[in-house]
Each structure stands twice: as structure tokens, then as C-alpha cells.
């Protein structure tokens, strides 16, 4: 059996082909552009990530039998905001982890909502790279786009969706969104309310080792792979295993000014965690 690892980096997508014993058989790297529309901003088009996978997988498998591929593991950049509409179309370029435009939103969360409350809700405090401040920025500065959001996900989760049709996120990555009740392993209703979104807009939560599903027909045909290929939920970089590897990169976020309005804190209540089943698409 063969396994494919996908590392969605900030500057390139790295693909890895490994054998069942963990030996590396081939690697491919596909670069894509990084956009800086304003000082301190950092964006990418999610469609470019998928194009990199579509171009890279056939090259990765050159000289190998695609029918031997049994699984794909994905990892990559954390915290970025990918927003999809009701038709699962990308609404705007993804706001990346190293984007610094949310200076005002971070100040609001840490000093108005309060670090103690944030820590109680999410076991974290706000930083510019996190997803929750990005949602606040989008609500204030792009209300029309914000109103179109049907699904919120992280960059690598967009690839998982393109592969399986499942909107998924692992607990490890979700803990860095400032939207997860880490203690109870479910989305924090209070943080969702603060950001003006609902649980129905959030992806399903999985353990990083769980199988999300198998390839949808369109993805299998596009990549030249059998539909039986499974996609486990891998957490973001850095992480590695015999079946997938990811390489982390670092950058320094900048700053910009944007001001949230009509934001109100809410009392802390606890959610009831539900079991998260393994999803299989057949």
C-alpha cells in the first residue's frame, strides 16, 4: 500500500509519497502566490491550494500504481480563515495565520471581553493570527461577505472538503481558532455569539487520527485515484507519521487598524459534548 501526505504551506504545497513501512518514495512541491493587499495583510486563494494538489498528485505518482494508494493525510498552516457560501464556493481570499490586520479586534477581545473570560471559554487569549479576530474583522469591514458565510474552516480543511465533501476540523487545530471549548471538546457557544456566527457554520470536529471519509467521485477522477482512498484528519504543521508528514513555516504578522462595533460579551455557559463519529463516504 501507498500513502500520500499533503502539507499545505504558506508558500507551497508539499506532497509526500510513502510506503507502508514509512519509507519515502517520492516528493513534489508546488508553489503558489502570496498576496499582501495592504501593509500587514496576508492572503491566498484557496483555489490555488487545490490546483497545487491537482497538479502535484499525478506527478507524485509517476512511476507508481495509483491503485495502490490507500490513504491521504493532510496538514498545514493553522488559524487562517476560509469562508464558504451556501454553495461551498470561496467567498473571499483566505486571511492567513500571519496576517496582522486584526489589531483592534485582538484588543477588544483581550481587554473588553477580557483575557480571564477568554481563557475560561477557550483555554487561550486572543492573538492577531487566530481565526476569531478575523471573523470580527470581516463582520465589521466586509458585512456583505460576512452575511454570506455558510461554512468556516481552516486552510487545510478546505483541501479535506475538496477531497471528501466533508466540512471537518480536528480538535488540535480548532483549539487555535479561539472558538473551541477545549475542556469540553465542543464549539464554544459564547465565543460563537461574540463573533456573530452559529454552530451550523462550523465544521464537524474529529480527532486527528480519525478517518473523515473516502474520496468523492469528482476528486478521485481529477486526481486519478480510486474512490476507496481514505482521508484521515491530520492536525496542522508541525506533525509527522509513517503515512503523512508536514513542515511548518514561520512569519511575523504585521498590524493594521480596524474597529469592531456592537460587540457584547455573554455569560459563560457550558456545552454538552457529543460523541464525534468517524465519517465514511462510500
Protein Blocks (a to p, Z undefined) as FASTA:
>chain_A
ZZddddddfkbccdddddfkopafbdcddddddddfbghiacddfklmmmmmmmmmmmmm
goiafklpmbdcddddehiacdddfkopafbdcddfkbcklmmmmmmmmmmnopklmmmm
nopacdfkbmklmmmmmmmmmmmlmmmpmbdcdfklmmmmmmnopacddfklmmmnopac
fknopacfklmmmnopafklpccdddfkbcfbdcdfklmmmnopafklccdddddddddd
fkbccddddddddddddddehiacddddddddddddddddZZ
